[in-house]
Amino acid sequence: MLKTTLEQWRMFRAVVENHGFYQAGNAINKSQSTIHYAVQKLEKSLDVKLIEVVGRKTRLTNAGELLLRQASHVLDEAHKLEAIGQSLTQDSERQLKIAVDEVFPQKVLYNILQDLSAQFPLLRIELMETVLTGSLELLESGQVDICISSTSPNYGFSEQLCMIEFIAVAHKDHVLHQSGQPLTFETLKDHHQIVVRDSGEHADYNDGWLGSEQRWTVSHMRTSIDMISNGFGFAWLPMTEISEQLTQGLLKPLRLGQSASRLAQLYLLLNEATILGPAGRSFISAVRYHSKQLAQQNGRQLFIPGTEREEKLVQQHKAVELLEEAEIMALV
């Protein structure tokens, strides 16, 4: 028979993490006397001193430090065990298939999936990374339950999720930066443009300006970013994925005026034939929450809610059209 309980170890850890018995009581909603008694009983059962009180401060003994590490591991495993039990009683789905357009911020996606896995430990997650129409195709064919897509059908469940800002960039030493003068699309035609191929099998959807005579087409956004970072050409890339390279000065925006940036709408799409369980609903809630949080960050908005700034999107498309028309007229 065990001499100690998980609850006693939980209260012991609370004292350490909150730097005192009184603070621990407030943190875990227990009275100070209850926590004192639990720690004293631990020490008596093990015949070892765990905590010393020096003045008004509590301090771990050497034995306390060792046992705290072991206790923390046991407590964490107990939480996982409870989560597994709860997922079984909730009749949670065993697998969740998700398609996500590569322009959706990777760090945000990874955090969402990590939290989802912690909440549903038995859940198998199948993630398919796509470009342009790829996510929509997978959803329509029933291969995924949920998708985040840059294209949306005219039927089914489709929710405007957010907008991603793309800017035209090249390596800091690229020849396009050397003149220091404003650039035109005609100038860009003589340089390598790196574009990402539509991953859809039955569509060839193009987005943005594709006028370069020396266009290189790749399959993944990460490949495009690596190529531009190594000086192989220019591209319109999502701000969320190149913020570090811009801060370091490795990449520099091209002098294209209003045409240097554009906005891409992302949609949250669901397969209406699929009945989502707790994990699927939790994923959707997390995507919505993180989208809103990122939109509220201070400074330049790299992640824009779908319900805002549509007017800017329209204005930028018009600016591109006018600039292209002006350049065509100049060549006539």
Salt bridges, closest charged atoms under 4 A:
GLU7 OE2 - ARG10 NH2 2.85
GLU7 OE2 - LYS30 NZ 3.57
GLU17 OE2 - ARG13 NE 3.72
GLU43 OE1 - LYS49 NZ 3.89
GLU52 OE1 - ARG59 NH2 3.32
ASP76 OD1 - ARG13 NH1 3.50
GLU77 OE2 - LYS80 NZ 3.49
GLU102 OE2 - HIS220 ND1 2.82
GLU159 OE1 - ARG288 NH2 2.63
GLU165 OE2 - ARG300 NH2 2.83
ASP173 OD2 - HIS171 ND1 3.96
ASP173 OD2 - LYS172 NZ 3.18
GLU186 OE1 - LYS189 NZ 3.36
ASP207 OD2 - ARG262 NH1 2.95
GLU241 OE1 - ARG222 NH2 3.97
